[in-house]
Amino acid sequence: MKVYEGAILTCDANDQVARYLVEDGGRILYVGDELPERYISVRHERLGKKALIPAFTDSHIHFASFSTFHAGLNVMNAASNEEILSMLSDFAKKSDQKMLIGFGASPYSVKERRLVNRNELDRVCPDKPVFMGKYDGHACIVNTKLYEQVKDKVSGLRGCHADTGEMNQEAFFAISDYVTNSISVPQLLKNMQKAIDYMASRGIGMIHTVSGVGFVRDLDVDLERWFGRGLNNGMQMRVFFQTMDVKKVQKRHLPRVGGCFATALDGCFGSKDAALRVPYENSDSKGVLYYSDAQVAEFCKKANRAGLQIEMHAIGDAAFDQATRALKAALDDYPREDHRHAIIHACLPTKEGIDICEKYHILLPVQSAFIDWPQEPDEYLEDILGERSQRLNPLRTFTEHGIMMSAGSDGPCTDPDPIEWMYRACNHSVPEESLTVQEALKMCTYNGYYTTFDEKERGSLETGKIADMVILSENPYEKDVKNLRDIQVKQLLLQGRPYKPLKGSAISQVLKGMRSRSKI
């Protein structure tokens, strides 16, 4: 048993700030301003200037992909393509992997203002296949060695640019499938263990992972659910299967379906294939809708009638409208009181779509990290969208309509860093769309747990709940929003105990998970 004394930010319905919290056996026994007599002699931890909050949630991450890229070469902070090439050259000399995997290349954050290309990759690494993922997770650049291996798979597909090595749309998905299948299962599982420990260091106690990116027989979906069930240190995983095949989800007894890839309705702004109602500036292109309205509506109706929770990727306004119309059609067809269907990203919403979200209680797992994003800067968005760029990621508007938002990284696209998510949410590039610190903290904690029906056990610091908590270096409620980035995660506590890094065989962990029936 332990008493925490100090700033207890509960994230409950009233955003109560308490003085005391008592934990015992992994559960919260008491929260309040006056410590009951029976706890006076219990061991105390005095927080001082620190604060205790619920554990964070990453409500949208491509966990297998993030694990792979986290173990590879991250070039997001490179200032030039020459720096990327130098980093790749050094990485190639040290790596014993058969394929070199990098991530984070952007044409907007390097001085050349263009993507690194196939010939340049060949110059520094001609002998090993190279996959360099674009920062947005919707495109990549390959060298000749890799292109020759996948030529028969991608030639003729939409988005294949053999001359530059850039692959997007269907060609990108095909190469992603090939690359993910080239990684051995033991190596992937080791990468997943390291990724979980990294996320724990950021105070994250639960992740919502979207799975199904081209592994044979959807092996990544099974590996993630077994991996998650085999965790024995309190970390929680909830799996969304990225498929429109409802029977596949039911076969695995998963309660959720959707995400990106097969359930992405459009592309992204970085590749100018996010689907728009009006063409991009100085262009005839409106981007790409991957499915017809009828196809999306049919999927949503089937999934909704099967009792599944649905999530779909929609970035452009045309895609957002398509998603909201389809979910409305599904709920009109078969009303459900507490479905918790969601639209991921929702970067450029419409008034009509927002009204549907409000009326039908559709949730929005958003990425506040996309606000003032160095890899996709405001100047670029204004150039391709014009005045529409001022309507991107309207967090305050969503809040005023009573729409519940949760926060996620979309990793590997952005880093799983809830402190950064809070900072961006409270310092929106359109100031009137900013959130308060209380709203941002709840978005990163309670709302994520609510999204997957976990709020009765976790997500706020209330009597009876599981003691999944984070100690922060400072109280965010007392910080100027401009200085939120100064706050550090000091400790993650799961079920009342300090987080323990994963040890032992990942294979053994998966085998244990195969026998477990814990929530996933």
HELIX and SHEET records of a PDB file:
HELIX    1   1 GLU A   37  TYR A   39  5                                   3    
HELIX    2   2 PHE A   63  HIS A   70  1                                   8    
HELIX    3   3 ASN A   81  LYS A   94  1                                  14    
HELIX    4   4 ARG A  118  VAL A  124  1                                   7    
HELIX    5   5 THR A  144  VAL A  154  1                                  11    
HELIX    6   6 GLN A  169  SER A  182  1                                  14    
HELIX    7   7 VAL A  185  SER A  201  1                                  17    
HELIX    8   8 VAL A  216  ASP A  218  5                                   3    
HELIX    9   9 LEU A  219  ARG A  229  1                                  11    
HELIX   10  10 VAL A  246  LYS A  251  1                                   6    
HELIX   11  11 ASP A  293  ARG A  305  1                                  13    
HELIX   12  12 ASP A  317  ASP A  333  1                                  17    
HELIX   13  13 LYS A  351  TYR A  360  1                                  10    
HELIX   14  14 SER A  368  PHE A  370  5                                   3    
HELIX   15  15 ASP A  378  LEU A  385  1                                   8    
HELIX   16  16 GLY A  386  ARG A  391  5                                   6    
HELIX   17  17 LEU A  395  GLU A  400  1                                   6    
HELIX   18  18 PRO A  418  CYS A  426  1                                   9    
HELIX   19  19 PRO A  431  GLU A  433  5                                   3    
HELIX   20  20 VAL A  437  CYS A  444  1                                   8    
HELIX   21  21 TYR A  446  THR A  451  1                                   6    
HELIX   22  22 PRO A  476  GLU A  478  5                                   3    
HELIX   23  23 VAL A  481  ASP A  486  5                                   6    
HELIX   24  24 ALA A  506  ARG A  515  1                                  10    
SHEET    1   A 7 ARG A  27  GLY A  32  0                                        
SHEET    2   A 7 VAL A  17  ASP A  24 -1                                        
SHEET    3   A 7 LYS A   2  LEU A   9 -1                                        
SHEET    4   A 7 HIS A  44  PRO A  54  1                                        
SHEET    5   A 7 MET A 469  LEU A 472 -1                                        
SHEET    6   A 7 VAL A 489  LEU A 494 -1                                        
SHEET    7   A 7 ARG A 497  PRO A 498 -1                                        
SHEET    1   B 3 PHE A  56  ILE A  61  0                                        
SHEET    2   B 3 ILE A 204  SER A 211  1                                        
SHEET    3   B 3 GLN A 236  PHE A 241  1                                        
SHEET    1   C 6 LEU A  73  ASN A  74  0                                        
SHEET    2   C 6 LEU A 100  ALA A 105  1                                        
SHEET    3   C 6 VAL A 130  LYS A 134  1                                        
SHEET    4   C 6 ALA A 139  VAL A 142 -1                                        
SHEET    5   C 6 GLU A 166  ASN A 168 -1                                        
SHEET    6   C 6 CYS A 160  HIS A 161 -1                                        
SHEET    1   D 3 ARG A 256  ALA A 264  0                                        
SHEET    2   D 3 GLN A 309  ALA A 314  1                                        
SHEET    3   D 3 ALA A 342  HIS A 345  1                                        
SHEET    1   E 2 LEU A 364  VAL A 366  0                                        
SHEET    2   E 2 MET A 405  ALA A 407  1                                        
END                                                                             
